[in-house]
Amino acid sequence: MCSSTVEDQLSLSDIIMPYVYTRVILVYDYLIEDLEQSFNEYLHRFCPQAFKRIINDDCERTRGHIVDYENGQKRQVFSRESRSDESITKYLSDDSLNDDVFPCGMIPTDVSPLIFMHQISLQDGSLLAIGCHHYLSDGHGLSILGLRFSQWLKDKHSLAFDHDRSKLQQLASLSSIRYEHSEMSLAIPIVPGLYKWPLSDTVVKRYTKNYLFDRLNVTNNNGILSMNDVLMGWLTKIISQIRQVSRQTTVKIGMALNGRTLLPNIDVNYFALAFIDKHHRSSLIHLGWQPIGGNDLSFSNWTRFPIYKCDFGQGRAKNFKFSSMECDGLIFILPTMTDDEIELHITLQAEHAKLLLSKLV
């Protein structure tokens, strides 16, 4: 298939992302009423692309489309189950997240939905496992979707999401937009096999800004240094030492950027991924850092995303758990229930993760 509306053509911002789900769990200390009918109604009204599917373009490798299902077929976006023998205590700890709470694996399939919600009733609370295909949107889009849905349940008012991906193509032609994106490359990265990288582990640690700055002897009298600055510098140094990277080697650091706040005619309602690159669409673009088994690091900061603020009747979530992507050198900076505290998810090769855990302050 080589035809589709311009609005539904995947942009470069979409297709360079990993072909995975972004998946999170929200833990509540009360039983939430069945959300199936409400969730379906909300998506139909405000985010209808959730009921479509993504196909690749046989004519051009860098293009893809979001299209309707044939013959009225649709993927199931909502599911539920009861685990009356389990308590929320199991999900309030900092232990790693078990994949059995999700209805879909990390990698989307031809029959899995673009967005899903799985509601689990426990003996003393509820879990909401939600996910979004990374080609459809990112962590920001998923967070705004969850928050707006929870608010819509109360007042039946919500803004519709903007799905018009042609806006990025229009912006790319403007003389005022000149984002070179040196963090990207035309060179194909050296990968040991699609999703068959070496065994990895994810280190999870929590810090407050004051504690981290004190332990690292960071002075910030002028307030110039951000938490991102300190975390990237500190972790790059430690991890590079563990990996035995020589001082003469350049370590590239990638930080995910939410272009919705930077680009004209695009705002928080834009549901797709948003940044501009000057390369022609027909060129194969890759992330410019080595994501697997290399020396480089990739950071993603979720601390300003409002996913943990979702209230489904009796208060916000008591815990927020993130399903990390098992990719060597990928680091997520996540929010916690405490405003001044962050949670790090640092994924490295297993032997490196073990060494890192012993060196963290």
C-alpha positions as a Python dict, from the first residue, in 0.01 Angstrom:
ca = {
    (1, 'M'): (0, 0, 0),
    (2, 'C'): (147, 337, -107),
    (3, 'S'): (-144, 576, -56),
    (4, 'S'): (-272, 746, 255),
    (5, 'T'): (-371, 1093, 368),
    (6, 'V'): (-78, 1321, 441),
    (7, 'E'): (-206, 1367, 795),
    (8, 'D'): (-168, 994, 862),
    (9, 'Q'): (179, 944, 717),
    (10, 'L'): (436, 866, 985),
    (11, 'S'): (695, 1140, 1016),
    (12, 'L'): (1069, 1103, 1059),
    (13, 'S'): (1013, 1176, 1429),
    (14, 'D'): (798, 863, 1449),
    (15, 'I'): (999, 613, 1250),
    (16, 'I'): (1338, 664, 1417),
    (17, 'M'): (1187, 562, 1749),
    (18, 'P'): (1221, 203, 1875),
    (19, 'Y'): (942, -24, 1751),
    (20, 'V'): (814, -92, 2103),
    (21, 'Y'): (535, -10, 2344),
    (22, 'T'): (575, 256, 2610),
    (23, 'R'): (419, 78, 2911),
    (24, 'V'): (343, 191, 3266),
    (25, 'I'): (152, 67, 3570),
    (26, 'L'): (-52, 287, 3806),
    (27, 'V'): (-122, 141, 4152),
    (28, 'Y'): (-433, 254, 4345),
    (29, 'D'): (-540, 173, 4701),
    (30, 'Y'): (-908, 155, 4606),
    (31, 'L'): (-1122, -43, 4365),
    (32, 'I'): (-1185, 144, 4041),
    (33, 'E'): (-1516, 99, 3865),
    (34, 'D'): (-1510, -83, 3532),
    (35, 'L'): (-1357, 160, 3281),
    (36, 'E'): (-1417, -30, 2957),
    (37, 'Q'): (-1718, 162, 2824),
    (38, 'S'): (-1580, 499, 2933),
    (39, 'F'): (-1232, 435, 2790),
    (40, 'N'): (-1370, 325, 2454),
    (41, 'E'): (-1601, 627, 2439),
    (42, 'Y'): (-1320, 866, 2529),
    (43, 'L'): (-1084, 729, 2264),
    (44, 'H'): (-1352, 734, 1995),
    (45, 'R'): (-1428, 1099, 2071),
    (46, 'F'): (-1085, 1245, 2140),
    (47, 'C'): (-818, 1001, 2017),
    (48, 'P'): (-969, 797, 1731),
    (49, 'Q'): (-631, 690, 1594),
    (50, 'A'): (-618, 443, 1885),
    (51, 'F'): (-851, 220, 1682),
    (52, 'K'): (-633, 220, 1370),
    (53, 'R'): (-321, 26, 1276),
    (54, 'I'): (28, 102, 1148),
    (55, 'I'): (150, -42, 819),
    (56, 'N'): (482, -6, 639),
    (57, 'D'): (503, 135, 290),
    (58, 'D'): (628, -125, 42),
    (59, 'C'): (732, 154, -195),
    (60, 'E'): (955, 348, 44),
    (61, 'R'): (1132, 213, 351),
    (62, 'T'): (1122, 540, 543),
    (63, 'R'): (745, 581, 516),
    (64, 'G'): (464, 425, 710),
    (65, 'H'): (95, 497, 750),
    (66, 'I'): (-175, 492, 1014),
    (67, 'V'): (-478, 337, 846),
    (68, 'D'): (-823, 203, 927),
    (69, 'Y'): (-878, -167, 974),
    (70, 'E'): (-1031, -345, 680),
    (71, 'N'): (-1390, -471, 696),
    (72, 'G'): (-1455, -279, 1015),
    (73, 'Q'): (-1220, -494, 1221),
    (74, 'K'): (-1068, -334, 1529),
    (75, 'R'): (-818, -434, 1793),
    (76, 'Q'): (-933, -457, 2154),
    (77, 'V'): (-799, -157, 2346),
    (78, 'F'): (-939, -256, 2687),
    (79, 'S'): (-916, -572, 2895),
    (80, 'R'): (-965, -667, 3260),
    (81, 'E'): (-898, -939, 3514),
    (82, 'S'): (-937, -1008, 3885),
    (83, 'R'): (-653, -1100, 4120),
    (84, 'S'): (-847, -1113, 4445),
    (85, 'D'): (-570, -1314, 4612),
    (86, 'E'): (-317, -1033, 4563),
    (87, 'S'): (-267, -714, 4765),
    (88, 'I'): (-139, -379, 4641),
    (89, 'T'): (152, -427, 4884),
    (90, 'K'): (315, -642, 4618),
    (91, 'Y'): (315, -347, 4380),
    (92, 'L'): (416, -70, 4620),
    (93, 'S'): (776, -190, 4656),
    (94, 'D'): (1069, -81, 4440),
    (95, 'D'): (1110, -433, 4302),
    (96, 'S'): (1129, -473, 3927),
    (97, 'L'): (801, -492, 3738),
    (98, 'N'): (669, -831, 3632),
    (99, 'D'): (559, -842, 3269),
    (100, 'D'): (252, -1054, 3352),
    (101, 'V'): (51, -742, 3438),
    (102, 'F'): (51, -628, 3075),
    (103, 'P'): (-184, -766, 2808),
    (104, 'C'): (81, -699, 2541),
    (105, 'G'): (452, -770, 2525),
    (106, 'M'): (715, -503, 2474),
    (107, 'I'): (715, -546, 2094),
    (108, 'P'): (389, -464, 1909),
    (109, 'T'): (252, -728, 1676),
    (110, 'D'): (23, -721, 1374),
    (111, 'V'): (-274, -802, 1596),
    (112, 'S'): (-200, -583, 1900),
    (113, 'P'): (-364, -241, 1948),
    (114, 'L'): (-188, 96, 1920),
    (115, 'I'): (-313, 191, 2269),
    (116, 'F'): (-424, -40, 2548),
    (117, 'M'): (-553, -31, 2905),
    (118, 'H'): (-565, -341, 3126),
    (119, 'Q'): (-761, -304, 3453),
    (120, 'I'): (-671, -545, 3735),
    (121, 'S'): (-884, -566, 4049),
    (122, 'L'): (-692, -666, 4364),
    (123, 'Q'): (-827, -752, 4709),
    (124, 'D'): (-757, -399, 4835),
    (125, 'G'): (-699, -187, 4529),
    (126, 'S'): (-652, -167, 4154),
    (127, 'L'): (-385, -168, 3887),
    (128, 'L'): (-407, 10, 3555),
    (129, 'A'): (-158, -115, 3297),
    (130, 'I'): (-154, 125, 3003),
    (131, 'G'): (61, 139, 2692),
    (132, 'C'): (106, 315, 2362),
    (133, 'H'): (288, 217, 2042),
    (134, 'H'): (600, 437, 2029),
    (135, 'Y'): (537, 514, 1661),
    (136, 'L'): (199, 662, 1758),
    (137, 'S'): (315, 880, 2047),
    (138, 'D'): (570, 908, 2328),
    (139, 'G'): (567, 917, 2708),
    (140, 'H'): (435, 1272, 2708),
    (141, 'G'): (143, 1180, 2483),
    (142, 'L'): (60, 872, 2691),
    (143, 'S'): (73, 1076, 3013),
    (144, 'I'): (-155, 1351, 2882),
    (145, 'L'): (-397, 1088, 2749),
    (146, 'G'): (-421, 917, 3090),
    (147, 'L'): (-463, 1244, 3279),
    (148, 'R'): (-727, 1383, 3044),
    (149, 'F'): (-923, 1059, 3050),
    (150, 'S'): (-933, 1061, 3431),
    (151, 'Q'): (-1049, 1424, 3430),
    (152, 'W'): (-1308, 1360, 3159),
    (153, 'L'): (-1470, 1094, 3379),
    (154, 'K'): (-1557, 1372, 3624),
    (155, 'D'): (-1675, 1658, 3403),
    (156, 'K'): (-1712, 1502, 3053),
    (157, 'H'): (-1497, 1780, 2908),
    (158, 'S'): (-1171, 1729, 2721),
    (159, 'L'): (-968, 1871, 2436),
    (160, 'A'): (-926, 1659, 2126),
    (161, 'F'): (-576, 1546, 2037),
    (162, 'D'): (-406, 1677, 1724),
    (163, 'H'): (-308, 1385, 1497),
    (164, 'D'): (-207, 1588, 1189),
    (165, 'R'): (146, 1467, 1114),
    (166, 'S'): (160, 1681, 800),
    (167, 'K'): (238, 1978, 1026),
    (168, 'L'): (595, 1855, 1068),
    (169, 'Q'): (640, 1842, 691),
    (170, 'Q'): (512, 2200, 667),
    (171, 'L'): (746, 2314, 942),
    (172, 'A'): (1043, 2142, 779),
    (173, 'S'): (1006, 2369, 475),
    (174, 'L'): (1020, 2691, 680),
    (175, 'S'): (1345, 2885, 652),
    (176, 'S'): (1331, 2960, 1025),
    (177, 'I'): (1354, 2590, 1119),
    (178, 'R'): (1712, 2466, 1091),
    (179, 'Y'): (1752, 2180, 1337),
    (180, 'E'): (2052, 1980, 1218),
    (181, 'H'): (2013, 1704, 1476),
    (182, 'S'): (2376, 1601, 1497),
    (183, 'E'): (2266, 1324, 1732),
    (184, 'M'): (2135, 1142, 1424),
    (185, 'S'): (2328, 971, 1150),
    (186, 'L'): (2287, 822, 804),
    (187, 'A'): (2516, 537, 913),
    (188, 'I'): (2351, 211, 1012),
    (189, 'P'): (2443, 130, 1375),
    (190, 'I'): (2623, -192, 1457),
    (191, 'V'): (2361, -406, 1630),
    (192, 'P'): (2411, -770, 1736),
    (193, 'G'): (2063, -860, 1609),
    (194, 'L'): (1716, -714, 1635),
    (195, 'Y'): (1611, -737, 2001),
    (196, 'K'): (1875, -1006, 2063),
    (197, 'W'): (2127, -798, 2251),
    (198, 'P'): (2342, -929, 2539),
    (199, 'L'): (2178, -1008, 2872),
    (200, 'S'): (2106, -684, 3055),
    (201, 'D'): (1979, -570, 3393),
    (202, 'T'): (1809, -250, 3505),
    (203, 'V'): (1936, -73, 3816),
    (204, 'V'): (1665, 125, 3999),
    (205, 'K'): (1767, 399, 4245),
    (206, 'R'): (1589, 696, 4402),
    (207, 'Y'): (1744, 1033, 4486),
    (208, 'T'): (1642, 1378, 4599),
    (209, 'K'): (1817, 1671, 4435),
    (210, 'N'): (1960, 1798, 4765),
    (211, 'Y'): (2096, 1455, 4861),
    (212, 'L'): (2260, 1401, 4523),
    (213, 'F'): (2415, 1747, 4507),
    (214, 'D'): (2549, 1710, 4863),
    (215, 'R'): (2697, 1364, 4809),
    (216, 'L'): (2863, 1469, 4485),
    (217, 'N'): (2986, 1800, 4635),
    (218, 'V'): (2809, 1999, 4365),
    (219, 'T'): (2788, 2373, 4427),
    (220, 'N'): (2513, 2550, 4238),
    (221, 'N'): (2510, 2901, 4380),
    (222, 'N'): (2383, 3061, 4060),
    (223, 'G'): (2125, 2789, 3996),
    (224, 'I'): (2268, 2721, 3651),
    (225, 'L'): (2311, 2347, 3692),
    (226, 'S'): (2000, 2138, 3647),
    (227, 'M'): (1931, 1790, 3777),
    (228, 'N'): (1970, 1669, 3418),
    (229, 'D'): (2317, 1824, 3394),
    (230, 'V'): (2439, 1660, 3712),
    (231, 'L'): (2287, 1319, 3638),
    (232, 'M'): (2425, 1305, 3284),
    (233, 'G'): (2774, 1411, 3386),
    (234, 'W'): (2791, 1185, 3691),
    (235, 'L'): (2646, 873, 3528),
    (236, 'T'): (2847, 916, 3208),
    (237, 'K'): (3169, 925, 3412),
    (238, 'I'): (3082, 622, 3628),
    (239, 'I'): (2944, 406, 3347),
    (240, 'S'): (3234, 491, 3115),
    (241, 'Q'): (3476, 380, 3387),
    (242, 'I'): (3285, 55, 3434),
    (243, 'R'): (3288, -5, 3059),
    (244, 'Q'): (3661, 75, 3058),
    (245, 'V'): (3623, 344, 2795),
    (246, 'S'): (3953, 520, 2727),
    (247, 'R'): (3987, 893, 2787),
    (248, 'Q'): (4053, 946, 2415),
    (249, 'T'): (3714, 798, 2320),
    (250, 'T'): (3417, 1024, 2254),
    (251, 'V'): (3103, 918, 2440),
    (252, 'K'): (2785, 1050, 2278),
    (253, 'I'): (2493, 1137, 2503),
    (254, 'G'): (2137, 1160, 2373),
    (255, 'M'): (1858, 1336, 2563),
    (256, 'A'): (1499, 1300, 2440),
    (257, 'L'): (1347, 1641, 2363),
    (258, 'N'): (979, 1733, 2364),
    (259, 'G'): (949, 1950, 2055),
    (260, 'R'): (588, 2044, 2131),
    (261, 'T'): (712, 2335, 2342),
    (262, 'L'): (956, 2459, 2076),
    (263, 'L'): (785, 2436, 1738),
    (264, 'P'): (526, 2680, 1600),
    (265, 'N'): (166, 2564, 1543),
    (266, 'I'): (222, 2257, 1765),
    (267, 'D'): (131, 2240, 2132),
    (268, 'V'): (59, 1987, 2409),
    (269, 'N'): (-240, 1858, 2210),
    (270, 'Y'): (-9, 1719, 1940),
    (271, 'F'): (-21, 1342, 1993),
    (272, 'A'): (262, 1239, 1759),
    (273, 'L'): (634, 1279, 1821),
    (274, 'A'): (768, 1624, 1743),
    (275, 'F'): (1105, 1743, 1619),
    (276, 'I'): (1239, 1860, 1285),
    (277, 'D'): (1530, 1723, 1085),
    (278, 'K'): (1659, 1864, 754),
    (279, 'H'): (1747, 1525, 599),
    (280, 'H'): (1532, 1420, 304),
    (281, 'R'): (1257, 1175, 384),
    (282, 'S'): (1398, 914, 149),
    (283, 'S'): (1720, 883, 351),
    (284, 'L'): (1746, 622, 622),
    (285, 'I'): (1806, 808, 948),
    (286, 'H'): (1937, 638, 1260),
    (287, 'L'): (2002, 758, 1612),
    (288, 'G'): (2360, 882, 1607),
    (289, 'W'): (2465, 700, 1923),
    (290, 'Q'): (2538, 331, 1957),
    (291, 'P'): (2240, 201, 2160),
    (292, 'I'): (2360, -155, 2218),
    (293, 'G'): (2693, -275, 2342),
    (294, 'G'): (2865, 57, 2266),
    (295, 'N'): (3002, 347, 2466),
    (296, 'D'): (2712, 587, 2430),
    (297, 'L'): (2419, 670, 2659),
    (298, 'S'): (2061, 777, 2597),
    (299, 'F'): (1858, 967, 2861),
    (300, 'S'): (1483, 1028, 2882),
    (301, 'N'): (1333, 1251, 3152),
    (302, 'W'): (970, 1186, 3251),
    (303, 'T'): (963, 1399, 3567),
    (304, 'R'): (732, 1663, 3417),
    (305, 'F'): (489, 1411, 3270),
    (306, 'P'): (159, 1403, 3464),
    (307, 'I'): (87, 1030, 3437),
    (308, 'Y'): (104, 979, 3815),
    (309, 'K'): (-162, 1249, 3872),
    (310, 'C'): (-446, 1041, 3728),
    (311, 'D'): (-734, 1027, 3978),
    (312, 'F'): (-1010, 771, 3916),
    (313, 'G'): (-1241, 864, 4200),
    (314, 'Q'): (-1065, 842, 4536),
    (315, 'G'): (-723, 993, 4485),
    (316, 'R'): (-410, 972, 4279),
    (317, 'A'): (-204, 660, 4228),
    (318, 'K'): (0, 538, 4523),
    (319, 'N'): (277, 415, 4298),
    (320, 'F'): (393, 450, 3941),
    (321, 'K'): (593, 171, 3782),
    (322, 'F'): (765, 186, 3447),
    (323, 'S'): (844, -102, 3214),
    (324, 'S'): (1202, -35, 3109),
    (325, 'M'): (1327, -119, 2763),
    (326, 'E'): (1610, -370, 2799),
    (327, 'C'): (1863, -171, 2599),
    (328, 'D'): (2224, -126, 2712),
    (329, 'G'): (2290, 241, 2789),
    (330, 'L'): (1928, 355, 2815),
    (331, 'I'): (1851, 567, 3124),
    (332, 'F'): (1509, 693, 3234),
    (333, 'I'): (1461, 972, 3489),
    (334, 'L'): (1115, 915, 3635),
    (335, 'P'): (884, 1096, 3878),
    (336, 'T'): (788, 955, 4217),
    (337, 'M'): (503, 1028, 4455),
    (338, 'T'): (738, 1272, 4634),
    (339, 'D'): (782, 1602, 4449),
    (340, 'D'): (1154, 1647, 4522),
    (341, 'E'): (1252, 1288, 4448),
    (342, 'I'): (1334, 1114, 4119),
    (343, 'E'): (1375, 748, 4028),
    (344, 'L'): (1648, 631, 3792),
    (345, 'H'): (1614, 325, 3568),
    (346, 'I'): (1961, 248, 3430),
    (347, 'T'): (1988, -46, 3191),
    (348, 'L'): (2331, -193, 3120),
    (349, 'Q'): (2482, -526, 3033),
    (350, 'A'): (2435, -753, 3334),
    (351, 'E'): (2795, -750, 3456),
    (352, 'H'): (2813, -372, 3420),
    (353, 'A'): (2483, -323, 3606),
    (354, 'K'): (2616, -524, 3899),
    (355, 'L'): (2928, -309, 3918),
    (356, 'L'): (2725, 12, 3887),
    (357, 'L'): (2500, -85, 4178),
    (358, 'S'): (2806, -114, 4403),
    (359, 'K'): (2934, 231, 4303),
    (360, 'L'): (2620, 444, 4326),
    (361, 'V'): (2611, 686, 4621),
}
